Amino acid sequence: MSNIPQALSEVSIEWLSRVLNTPVAAFRVTDANDGTTGRGVLELQYEHQSDLPARLFVKLPPSDEAQRAFVISSGMGKREAMFYQQLGSKVPVRVPYCYYAGSCDSGARYIMLLEHLEDSNCSFQNARDHYSPHYLRSVLDRFARLHSAYWESPDFVGELGWLQPPLQHEIGAQLVALALEQHVSAMPPVFAAMCELYIAETDAIHRLWNRGPDTLIHGDVHDGNMFLDSSEPGFLDWALTARGPGMRDVGYFLAGTLTENDQQPLAQDLVSYYREQLLRYGVVAPPLEELLQQYRWHAAYVWVGAVTTLAMGDAWQPMNYTLSSLQRIHCALESLDTVSAISAAVRS
């Protein structure tokens, strides 16, 4: 697949016409920018009347060389392209419709042409709904739908064998150490304690996070990777999709979303609700006590994501957004006594 465009400048009318299976008369690129990956919007004109959309959202490698090297080494772009190729139309949750996805074997080249969600009347700024019990339960119900559909699936050793346990990139501990050096004076004590534990026990913590029945997980469920289609929660950015315990998604979402005032009174009920939905969808779910223990562990997973992002400054996310997220996450770690829970589990 050497003909896969590696940059927006390499996208051509001929290539678009071929992959969309419709003659394209003209197109232009708007809103091109880099984050974790490269992205932009294609405004298209077709030679004939077509049911294809006038705008498509495009994802491909970032232009920054260092960021491109990271995305290739982590397999993020190729993994997301494979998700849309093999699973995007099958998963029982709302995801962007994919018009084309492709990647080369090395992952150096990948591209996705996706539904432009704003043109589908989807919304992203849902702050008034984020912390309502109804919204939280609706997200947990969608997790249960997704997880139950692939709970201990035999396909993980077959056609879905490309799905691996969640990524443990070698740069992770280095970025946590950098964040500790740069930001410890402005952070609460739990920040330093979690940094020091993660740096000392990185491999053991990742093994801990892999305990439990495997299923298909999203792996990166935060506000920026979610949308609403009317009242239906949707999930985008599947670059960290993996096979692993379902509580990986639940812990990530709840620890990163619940406010300080909601964490203690709501967390147990919400984990219990997730378990009830698993049972409803036919899964022999682990006991509630086991899921609550996993929640204490997996709350640190979203923390690692936020702290490594913090170490990168504004490169991956605006720093103000990251700092705001860390305020909620630190409250969760303190409420759940996550540092002690992980320390006891990995050092026992």
Secondary structure, DSSP 8 states (H G I E B T S, - for coil): -TTS-SSGGG--HHHHHHHHTS-EEEEEEEEEEESSSEEEEEEEEESS--SS-SEEEEEE--SSHHHHHHHHHHTHHHHHHHHHHHTTTTSSSB---EEEEEE-TTSSSEEEEEE-GGGGT-BS--HHHHTSHHHHHHHHHHHHHHHHHTTT-GGGGTTTTT--S----THHHHHHHHHHHHHGGGS-HHHHHHHHHHHHSHHHHHHHHT-S--EEE-S--SGGGEEEETTEEEE---TT-EEE-THHHHHHHHHHHS-HHHHHHHHHHHHHHHHHHHHHTT-----HHHHHHHHHHHHHHHHHHHHHHHHTTTSSS-HHHHHHHHHHHHHHHHHHTHHHHHHHHH--
